[in-house]
Amino acid sequence: MHLKITGFTLLAMLLGCNAAYAANLEAGKAASAQCVGCHGPKGISMAGTFPNLAGQKVEYLTAQLKAFRGKTRVAPVMNGMAAALKDEDIDNLAAYFASLKACE
């Protein structure tokens, strides 16, 4: 029984990783144009009030964007920015920012 649970857990993790790799980095880069003003052109913010996005984990970025979109995380500017994003857009943005080096 323990091996079955571990196998299912491993399979779920692998499928999650494959979904991240299926994202379109070029589409994410294009969509990131709306993020540049606050988060910088390479995902490194110039202001301490805005977080760096470069190098963050895909799962974290995805969860945050979905929380902003669903308004379970309240930040008026981000709620507005994320409102029109589809799941595919979120996946692409998350993959793009995750692909960037954290210290450029």
C-alpha positions as CSV (number, residue, x, y, z in Angstrom):
1,M,0.0,0.0,0.0
2,H,2.8,2.4,0.9
3,L,4.4,1.8,-2.5
4,K,1.2,2.6,-4.3
5,I,0.8,5.9,-2.5
6,T,4.4,6.8,-3.2
7,G,4.0,5.9,-6.9
8,F,0.9,8.0,-7.3
9,T,2.7,10.9,-5.6
10,L,5.7,10.6,-7.9
11,L,3.4,10.4,-10.9
12,A,1.5,13.5,-9.9
13,M,4.8,15.4,-9.4
14,L,6.1,14.3,-12.8
15,L,2.9,15.3,-14.5
16,G,3.1,18.7,-12.8
17,C,6.6,19.2,-14.0
18,N,5.7,18.3,-17.5
19,A,2.9,20.9,-17.5
20,A,5.4,23.6,-16.6
21,Y,7.7,22.5,-19.5
22,A,4.7,22.6,-21.9
23,A,4.3,26.3,-21.3
24,N,5.3,28.6,-24.1
25,L,8.2,30.8,-23.0
26,E,8.0,33.2,-25.9
27,A,4.3,33.8,-25.2
28,G,5.2,34.3,-21.6
29,K,7.9,36.8,-22.5
30,A,5.4,38.7,-24.8
31,A,2.8,38.7,-22.0
32,S,5.4,40.0,-19.5
33,A,5.4,43.4,-21.2
34,Q,2.5,44.4,-18.9
35,C,4.6,43.4,-15.8
36,V,7.7,45.4,-16.7
37,G,6.6,48.7,-15.1
38,C,6.6,47.2,-11.6
39,H,8.7,44.0,-11.8
40,G,11.4,45.2,-14.2
41,P,12.3,44.1,-17.8
42,K,14.0,40.9,-16.6
43,G,11.8,40.2,-13.6
44,I,14.1,42.2,-11.2
45,S,12.2,45.0,-9.5
46,M,13.8,48.4,-9.2
47,A,11.6,49.2,-6.2
48,G,11.5,47.4,-2.8
49,T,7.7,47.5,-2.8
50,F,7.5,45.1,-5.8
51,P,8.8,41.6,-5.6
52,N,11.3,40.1,-8.0
53,L,9.7,37.5,-10.2
54,A,12.9,36.2,-11.9
55,G,13.9,32.8,-10.7
56,Q,10.8,32.1,-8.7
57,K,9.3,28.6,-8.8
58,V,6.7,28.0,-11.5
59,E,4.3,26.6,-8.9
60,Y,4.6,29.7,-6.7
61,L,4.1,32.1,-9.5
62,T,1.1,30.1,-10.9
63,A,-0.5,30.0,-7.5
64,Q,-0.1,33.7,-6.9
65,L,-1.4,34.7,-10.2
66,K,-4.5,32.5,-9.8
67,A,-5.0,33.8,-6.3
68,F,-4.9,37.4,-7.6
69,R,-7.2,36.5,-10.5
70,G,-9.7,34.8,-8.1
71,K,-9.3,37.7,-5.6
72,T,-8.4,35.3,-2.8
73,R,-5.2,37.3,-2.5
74,V,-6.2,41.0,-2.5
75,A,-4.0,43.6,-4.1
76,P,-6.1,45.9,-6.3
77,V,-3.5,46.5,-9.0
78,M,-2.6,42.8,-9.3
79,N,-6.3,41.7,-9.1
80,G,-6.9,44.0,-12.1
81,M,-3.9,42.8,-14.0
82,A,-4.7,39.1,-13.4
83,A,-8.4,39.3,-14.0
84,A,-8.1,38.8,-17.8
85,L,-5.5,36.1,-17.7
86,K,-6.4,32.6,-18.8
87,D,-4.8,29.5,-17.3
88,E,-2.6,29.2,-20.4
89,D,-1.4,32.8,-19.9
90,I,-0.6,32.2,-16.3
91,D,1.3,29.1,-17.2
92,N,3.3,30.9,-19.8
93,L,4.1,33.9,-17.6
94,A,5.1,31.6,-14.7
95,A,7.4,29.5,-16.9
96,Y,9.0,32.6,-18.4
97,F,9.8,34.3,-15.1
98,A,10.9,31.0,-13.6
99,S,13.4,30.6,-16.6
100,L,15.1,33.9,-15.8
101,K,18.1,34.2,-13.6
102,A,17.3,35.6,-10.2
103,C,20.4,38.0,-10.2
104,E,20.8,39.6,-13.6
